[in-house]
Amino acid sequence: MFEDKERKLCIICSKGTLDMAYPGLILANAALMEGIDVTLFFTFWGLDIINKKKMNHLKFVPIGNPSMPIPNSVGGLPGMTNVATAVMK
């Protein structure tokens, strides 16, 4: 039934924002702990996640994000990006 094959996982990180960096990195870490061979692929904008000059300055933009409990009208207010980024960190 089940063959003992080497399990592999490839994750594509396509955006360089804080809310898109966490899922790929958390999934990769969990898979590694389960003994799965993991490959992370970073697209052009996803390279911001591993760029040493930009990695500590990733932002979380709440406007236009349907999974956020904050309405778009509030997310567009000045300073909300900084507030949301501080909460995510």
N, CA, C and O atoms as CSV, one atom per row, in Angstrom:
chain,resi,resn,atom,element,x,y,z
A,1,MET,N,N,0.816,-1.190,0.000
A,1,MET,CA,C,0.000,0.000,0.000
A,1,MET,C,C,0.866,1.261,0.000
A,1,MET,O,O,0.959,1.962,-1.008
A,2,PHE,N,N,1.490,1.536,1.134
A,2,PHE,CA,C,2.279,2.766,1.270
A,2,PHE,C,C,3.746,2.449,1.042
A,2,PHE,O,O,4.320,1.611,1.738
A,3,GLU,N,N,4.346,3.108,0.082
A,3,GLU,CA,C,5.761,2.909,-0.196
A,3,GLU,C,C,6.572,3.909,0.608
A,3,GLU,O,O,6.163,5.056,0.788
A,4,ASP,N,N,7.713,3.472,1.085
A,4,ASP,CA,C,8.598,4.374,1.827
A,4,ASP,C,C,9.389,5.227,0.846
A,4,ASP,O,O,10.532,4.910,0.515
A,5,LYS,N,N,8.795,6.278,0.398
A,5,LYS,CA,C,9.469,7.222,-0.492
A,5,LYS,C,C,9.943,8.404,0.329
A,5,LYS,O,O,9.380,8.723,1.377
A,6,GLU,N,N,10.982,9.043,-0.163
A,6,GLU,CA,C,11.447,10.260,0.500
A,6,GLU,C,C,10.408,11.350,0.261
A,6,GLU,O,O,10.057,11.643,-0.882
A,7,ARG,N,N,9.926,11.942,1.336
A,7,ARG,CA,C,8.906,12.980,1.213
A,7,ARG,C,C,9.585,14.321,0.969
A,7,ARG,O,O,10.574,14.661,1.619
A,8,LYS,N,N,9.037,15.072,0.023
A,8,LYS,CA,C,9.599,16.368,-0.338
A,8,LYS,C,C,8.491,17.406,-0.391
A,8,LYS,O,O,7.333,17.093,-0.666
A,9,LEU,N,N,8.873,18.650,-0.121
A,9,LEU,CA,C,7.920,19.754,-0.156
A,9,LEU,C,C,8.604,20.964,-0.768
A,9,LEU,O,O,9.725,21.305,-0.391
A,10,CYS,N,N,7.939,21.606,-1.702
A,10,CYS,CA,C,8.438,22.847,-2.299
A,10,CYS,C,C,7.437,23.952,-1.982
A,10,CYS,O,O,6.242,23.816,-2.244
A,11,ILE,N,N,7.935,25.040,-1.417
A,11,ILE,CA,C,7.085,26.170,-1.054
A,11,ILE,C,C,7.552,27.384,-1.837
A,11,ILE,O,O,8.746,27.684,-1.874
A,12,ILE,N,N,6.616,28.082,-2.462
A,12,ILE,CA,C,6.934,29.279,-3.239
A,12,ILE,C,C,6.538,30.507,-2.433
A,12,ILE,O,O,5.372,30.674,-2.076
A,13,CYS,N,N,7.501,31.356,-2.152
A,13,CYS,CA,C,7.263,32.628,-1.457
A,13,CYS,C,C,7.236,33.718,-2.523
A,13,CYS,O,O,8.270,34.066,-3.093
A,14,SER,N,N,6.052,34.249,-2.785
A,14,SER,CA,C,5.892,35.145,-3.926
A,14,SER,C,C,5.777,36.620,-3.578
A,14,SER,O,O,5.842,37.466,-4.469
A,15,LYS,N,N,5.609,36.944,-2.306
A,15,LYS,CA,C,5.472,38.353,-1.928
A,15,LYS,C,C,6.408,38.668,-0.780
A,15,LYS,O,O,6.662,37.821,0.077
A,16,GLY,N,N,6.914,39.873,-0.764
A,16,GLY,CA,C,7.859,40.285,0.260
A,16,GLY,C,C,7.227,41.071,1.384
A,16,GLY,O,O,7.811,42.042,1.864
A,17,THR,N,N,6.040,40.670,1.815
A,17,THR,CA,C,5.403,41.336,2.950
A,17,THR,C,C,5.422,40.398,4.150
A,17,THR,O,O,5.582,39.186,4.007
A,18,LEU,N,N,5.259,40.967,5.311
A,18,LEU,CA,C,5.352,40.196,6.545
A,18,LEU,C,C,4.288,39.107,6.625
A,18,LEU,O,O,4.574,37.995,7.069
A,19,ASP,N,N,3.065,39.416,6.199
A,19,ASP,CA,C,1.993,38.426,6.286
A,19,ASP,C,C,2.156,37.295,5.282
A,19,ASP,O,O,1.553,36.236,5.453
A,20,MET,N,N,2.954,37.491,4.240
A,20,MET,CA,C,3.213,36.427,3.278
A,20,MET,C,C,4.512,35.688,3.584
A,20,MET,O,O,4.739,34.601,3.053
A,21,ALA,N,N,5.359,36.255,4.423
A,21,ALA,CA,C,6.612,35.594,4.791
A,21,ALA,C,C,6.368,34.509,5.839
A,21,ALA,O,O,6.935,33.420,5.746
A,22,TYR,N,N,5.537,34.796,6.824
A,22,TYR,CA,C,5.313,33.855,7.927
A,22,TYR,C,C,4.792,32.482,7.488
A,22,TYR,O,O,5.351,31.475,7.922
A,23,PRO,N,N,3.751,32.387,6.652
A,23,PRO,CA,C,3.219,31.056,6.329
A,23,PRO,C,C,4.242,30.118,5.695
A,23,PRO,O,O,4.344,28.956,6.088
A,24,GLY,N,N,4.991,30.609,4.728
A,24,GLY,CA,C,5.986,29.757,4.075
A,24,GLY,C,C,7.075,29.297,5.019
A,24,GLY,O,O,7.480,28.135,4.989
A,25,LEU,N,N,7.552,30.206,5.858
A,25,LEU,CA,C,8.619,29.864,6.795
A,25,LEU,C,C,8.126,28.930,7.901
A,25,LEU,O,O,8.853,28.029,8.318
A,26,ILE,N,N,6.909,29.136,8.372
A,26,ILE,CA,C,6.353,28.266,9.412
A,26,ILE,C,C,6.092,26.867,8.857
A,26,ILE,O,O,6.400,25.871,9.512
A,27,LEU,N,N,5.523,26.788,7.646
A,27,LEU,CA,C,5.287,25.480,7.029
A,27,LEU,C,C,6.590,24.740,6.774
A,27,LEU,O,O,6.673,23.531,6.990
A,28,ALA,N,N,7.612,25.463,6.313
A,28,ALA,CA,C,8.909,24.838,6.055
A,28,ALA,C,C,9.514,24.301,7.346
A,28,ALA,O,O,10.055,23.195,7.362
A,29,ASN,N,N,9.429,25.062,8.412
A,29,ASN,CA,C,9.968,24.623,9.695
A,29,ASN,C,C,9.230,23.389,10.216
A,29,ASN,O,O,9.857,22.452,10.711
A,30,ALA,N,N,7.914,23.388,10.105
A,30,ALA,CA,C,7.128,22.238,10.563
A,30,ALA,C,C,7.447,20.991,9.741
A,30,ALA,O,O,7.549,19.894,10.290
A,31,ALA,N,N,7.603,21.154,8.434
A,31,ALA,CA,C,7.927,20.012,7.578
A,31,ALA,C,C,9.313,19.459,7.898
A,31,ALA,O,O,9.511,18.244,7.910
A,32,LEU,N,N,10.260,20.337,8.155
A,32,LEU,CA,C,11.601,19.882,8.535
A,32,LEU,C,C,11.567,19.074,9.824
A,32,LEU,O,O,12.272,18.073,9.951
A,33,MET,N,N,10.760,19.500,10.769
A,33,MET,CA,C,10.656,18.783,12.037
A,33,MET,C,C,10.026,17.400,11.857
A,33,MET,O,O,10.229,16.513,12.686
A,34,GLU,N,N,9.263,17.216,10.779
A,34,GLU,CA,C,8.661,15.919,10.469
A,34,GLU,C,C,9.561,15.063,9.582
A,34,GLU,O,O,9.184,13.957,9.195
A,35,GLY,N,N,10.748,15.572,9.262
A,35,GLY,CA,C,11.692,14.813,8.446
A,35,GLY,C,C,11.454,14.920,6.950
A,35,GLY,O,O,11.924,14.078,6.186
A,36,ILE,N,N,10.740,15.930,6.530
A,36,ILE,CA,C,10.449,16.138,5.111
A,36,ILE,C,C,11.506,17.062,4.521
A,36,ILE,O,O,11.867,18.073,5.124
A,37,ASP,N,N,12.001,16.706,3.335
A,37,ASP,CA,C,12.972,17.540,2.637
A,37,ASP,C,C,12.241,18.756,2.064
A,37,ASP,O,O,11.296,18.598,1.290
A,38,VAL,N,N,12.668,19.965,2.435
A,38,VAL,CA,C,11.953,21.191,2.066
A,38,VAL,C,C,12.817,22.070,1.168
A,38,VAL,O,O,14.011,22.248,1.410
A,39,THR,N,N,12.193,22.612,0.132
A,39,THR,CA,C,12.828,23.599,-0.732
A,39,THR,C,C,11.959,24.849,-0.737
A,39,THR,O,O,10.764,24.778,-1.021
A,40,LEU,N,N,12.559,25.991,-0.423
A,40,LEU,CA,C,11.861,27.273,-0.504
A,40,LEU,C,C,12.307,27.971,-1.781
A,40,LEU,O,O,13.504,28.121,-2.029
A,41,PHE,N,N,11.348,28.394,-2.583
A,41,PHE,CA,C,11.640,29.126,-3.811
A,41,PHE,C,C,11.104,30.536,-3.642
A,41,PHE,O,O,9.936,30.729,-3.302
A,42,PHE,N,N,11.960,31.520,-3.880
A,42,PHE,CA,C,11.574,32.920,-3.729
A,42,PHE,C,C,11.477,33.562,-5.105
A,42,PHE,O,O,12.447,33.564,-5.863
A,43,THR,N,N,10.302,34.111,-5.430
A,43,THR,CA,C,10.143,34.832,-6.685
A,43,THR,C,C,10.772,36.215,-6.540
A,43,THR,O,O,11.359,36.528,-5.504
A,44,PHE,N,N,10.651,37.032,-7.566
A,44,PHE,CA,C,11.308,38.344,-7.561
A,44,PHE,C,C,10.939,39.167,-6.331
A,44,PHE,O,O,11.825,39.656,-5.631
A,45,TRP,N,N,9.636,39.329,-6.057
A,45,TRP,CA,C,9.219,40.124,-4.900
A,45,TRP,C,C,9.441,39.364,-3.607
A,45,TRP,O,O,9.628,39.982,-2.559
A,46,GLY,N,N,9.426,38.056,-3.651
A,46,GLY,CA,C,9.663,37.248,-2.465
A,46,GLY,C,C,11.094,37.301,-1.964
A,46,GLY,O,O,11.370,36.930,-0.823
A,47,LEU,N,N,12.004,37.760,-2.808
A,47,LEU,CA,C,13.408,37.871,-2.390
A,47,LEU,C,C,13.599,38.885,-1.269
A,47,LEU,O,O,14.611,38.845,-0.568
A,48,ASP,N,N,12.642,39.796,-1.089
A,48,ASP,CA,C,12.733,40.756,0.023
A,48,ASP,C,C,12.771,40.041,1.375
A,48,ASP,O,O,13.310,40.576,2.344
A,49,ILE,N,N,12.208,38.850,1.441
A,49,ILE,CA,C,12.172,38.093,2.693
A,49,ILE,C,C,13.578,37.700,3.135
A,49,ILE,O,O,13.859,37.661,4.333
A,50,ILE,N,N,14.463,37.408,2.182
A,50,ILE,CA,C,15.809,36.948,2.530
A,50,ILE,C,C,16.896,37.970,2.221
A,50,ILE,O,O,18.074,37.706,2.463
A,51,ASN,N,N,16.523,39.122,1.696
A,51,ASN,CA,C,17.490,40.180,1.430
A,51,ASN,C,C,17.893,40.817,2.759
A,51,ASN,O,O,17.041,41.313,3.497
A,52,LYS,N,N,19.198,40.804,3.065
A,52,LYS,CA,C,19.663,41.282,4.377
A,52,LYS,C,C,19.325,42.746,4.632
A,52,LYS,O,O,19.121,43.136,5.782
A,53,LYS,N,N,19.262,43.558,3.591
A,53,LYS,CA,C,18.951,44.979,3.774
A,53,LYS,C,C,17.461,45.212,4.019
A,53,LYS,O,O,17.086,46.204,4.644
A,54,LYS,N,N,16.616,44.313,3.537
A,54,LYS,CA,C,15.166,44.525,3.614
A,54,LYS,C,C,14.452,43.618,4.611
A,54,LYS,O,O,13.321,43.911,4.997
A,55,MET,N,N,15.079,42.530,5.035
A,55,MET,CA,C,14.373,41.531,5.846
A,55,MET,C,C,13.884,42.057,7.191
A,55,MET,O,O,12.878,41.568,7.705
A,56,ASN,N,N,14.556,43.023,7.765
A,56,ASN,CA,C,14.124,43.569,9.051
A,56,ASN,C,C,13.148,44.728,8.904
A,56,ASN,O,O,12.715,45.308,9.900
A,57,HIS,N,N,12.800,45.067,7.667
A,57,HIS,CA,C,11.901,46.196,7.418
A,57,HIS,C,C,10.660,45.773,6.634
A,57,HIS,O,O,10.051,46.601,5.957
A,58,LEU,N,N,10.279,44.503,6.714
A,58,LEU,CA,C,9.077,44.041,6.030
A,58,LEU,C,C,7.852,44.659,6.689
A,58,LEU,O,O,7.805,44.807,7.910
A,59,LYS,N,N,6.874,45.012,5.887
A,59,LYS,CA,C,5.652,45.655,6.382
A,59,LYS,C,C,4.460,44.727,6.198
A,59,LYS,O,O,4.468,43.832,5.353
A,60,PHE,N,N,3.458,44.961,6.995
A,60,PHE,CA,C,2.176,44.286,6.859
A,60,PHE,C,C,1.148,45.334,6.475
A,60,PHE,O,O,0.886,46.260,7.243
A,61,VAL,N,N,0.564,45.195,5.293
A,61,VAL,CA,C,-0.400,46.178,4.794
A,61,VAL,C,C,-1.811,45.620,4.979
A,61,VAL,O,O,-2.178,44.649,4.317
A,62,PRO,N,N,-2.608,46.218,5.871
A,62,PRO,CA,C,-3.935,45.669,6.153
A,62,PRO,C,C,-4.989,45.975,5.093
A,62,PRO,O,O,-6.005,45.282,5.031
A,63,ILE,N,N,-4.779,46.987,4.262
A,63,ILE,CA,C,-5.810,47.359,3.290
A,63,ILE,C,C,-5.814,46.361,2.126
A,63,ILE,O,O,-4.761,45.995,1.603
A,64,GLY,N,N,-6.991,45.938,1.742
A,64,GLY,CA,C,-7.138,44.999,0.641
A,64,GLY,C,C,-6.861,43.554,1.028
A,64,GLY,O,O,-6.772,42.691,0.155
A,65,ASN,N,N,-6.725,43.278,2.310
A,65,ASN,CA,C,-6.482,41.920,2.786
A,65,ASN,C,C,-7.799,41.374,3.349
A,65,ASN,O,O,-8.202,41.766,4.444
A,66,PRO,N,N,-8.470,40.482,2.625
A,66,PRO,CA,C,-9.789,40.024,3.069
A,66,PRO,C,C,-9.765,39.174,4.335
A,66,PRO,O,O,-10.804,38.993,4.970
A,67,SER,N,N,-8.612,38.656,4.711
A,67,SER,CA,C,-8.553,37.826,5.914
A,67,SER,C,C,-8.387,38.647,7.190
A,67,SER,O,O,-8.421,38.098,8.291
A,68,MET,N,N,-8.209,39.951,7.046
A,68,MET,CA,C,-8.032,40.809,8.218
A,68,MET,C,C,-9.384,41.210,8.795
A,68,MET,O,O,-10.319,41.490,8.045
A,69,PRO,N,N,-9.494,41.240,10.123
A,69,PRO,CA,C,-10.752,41.678,10.736
A,69,PRO,C,C,-10.942,43.193,10.682
A,69,PRO,O,O,-11.998,43.703,11.058
A,70,ILE,N,N,-9.915,43.915,10.211
A,70,ILE,CA,C,-10.003,45.378,10.112
A,70,ILE,C,C,-10.689,45.737,8.792
A,70,ILE,O,O,-10.269,45.243,7.746
A,71,PRO,N,N,-11.706,46.561,8.800
A,71,PRO,CA,C,-12.330,46.994,7.549
A,71,PRO,C,C,-11.355,47.808,6.697
A,71,PRO,O,O,-10.431,48.429,7.223
A,72,ASN,N,N,-11.566,47.800,5.385
A,72,ASN,CA,C,-10.684,48.545,4.484
A,72,ASN,C,C,-10.681,50.036,4.789
A,72,ASN,O,O,-9.663,50.701,4.600
A,73,SER,N,N,-11.804,50.571,5.256
A,73,SER,CA,C,-11.853,52.003,5.561
A,73,SER,C,C,-10.912,52.356,6.711
A,73,SER,O,O,-10.316,53.433,6.710
A,74,VAL,N,N,-10.772,51.470,7.681
A,74,VAL,CA,C,-9.858,51.701,8.799
A,74,VAL,C,C,-8.429,51.375,8.384
A,74,VAL,O,O,-7.489,52.045,8.812
A,75,GLY,N,N,-8.261,50.353,7.556
A,75,GLY,CA,C,-6.927,49.951,7.111
A,75,GLY,C,C,-6.225,51.014,6.297
A,75,GLY,O,O,-4.995,51.042,6.252
A,76,GLY,N,N,-6.977,51.889,5.653
A,76,GLY,CA,C,-6.390,52.945,4.841
A,76,GLY,C,C,-5.995,54.189,5.608
A,76,GLY,O,O,-5.413,55.105,5.027
A,77,LEU,N,N,-6.291,54.249,6.885
A,77,LEU,CA,C,-5.931,55.420,7.689
A,77,LEU,C,C,-4.417,55.537,7.829
A,77,LEU,O,O,-3.716,54.526,7.861
A,78,PRO,N,N,-3.913,56.762,7.914
A,78,PRO,CA,C,-2.473,56.942,8.092
A,78,PRO,C,C,-1.985,56.274,9.378
A,78,PRO,O,O,-2.592,56.423,10.438
A,79,GLY,N,N,-0.904,55.553,9.268
A,79,GLY,CA,C,-0.308,54.899,10.421
A,79,GLY,C,C,-0.787,53.481,10.675
A,79,GLY,O,O,-0.212,52.783,11.510
A,80,MET,N,N,-1.832,53.032,9.975
A,80,MET,CA,C,-2.349,51.683,10.213
A,80,MET,C,C,-1.371,50.603,9.758
A,80,MET,O,O,-1.334,49.519,10.341
A,81,THR,N,N,-0.584,50.885,8.730
A,81,THR,CA,C,0.428,49.918,8.295
A,81,THR,C,C,1.447,49.693,9.400
A,81,THR,O,O,1.838,48.556,9.661
A,82,ASN,N,N,1.883,50.770,10.052
A,82,ASN,CA,C,2.848,50.638,11.146
A,82,ASN,C,C,2.245,49.917,12.347
A,82,ASN,O,O,2.913,49.102,12.984
A,83,VAL,N,N,0.990,50.213,12.654
A,83,VAL,CA,C,0.321,49.549,13.776
A,83,VAL,C,C,0.172,48.055,13.491
A,83,VAL,O,O,0.479,47.223,14.345
A,84,ALA,N,N,-0.296,47.721,12.303
A,84,ALA,CA,C,-0.492,46.316,11.946
A,84,ALA,C,C,0.838,45.564,11.898
A,84,ALA,O,O,0.905,44.401,12.296
A,85,THR,N,N,1.893,46.217,11.417
A,85,THR,CA,C,3.213,45.593,11.386
A,85,THR,C,C,3.714,45.318,12.795
A,85,THR,O,O,4.276,44.255,13.055
A,86,ALA,N,N,3.518,46.257,13.699
A,86,ALA,CA,C,3.951,46.065,15.090
A,86,ALA,C,C,3.192,44.918,15.747
A,86,ALA,O,O,3.767,44.165,16.532
A,87,VAL,N,N,1.914,44.780,15.434
A,87,VAL,CA,C,1.115,43.697,16.003
A,87,VAL,C,C,1.586,42.344,15.460
A,87,VAL,O,O,1.645,41.366,16.205
A,88,MET,N,N,1.919,42.284,14.177
A,88,MET,CA,C,2.359,41.028,13.567
A,88,MET,C,C,3.733,40.598,14.059
A,88,MET,O,O,4.012,39.402,14.137
A,89,LYS,N,N,4.591,41.552,14.391
A,89,LYS,CA,C,5.938,41.194,14.853
A,89,LYS,C,C,5.854,40.686,16.262
A,89,LYS,O,O,6.873,40.327,16.851
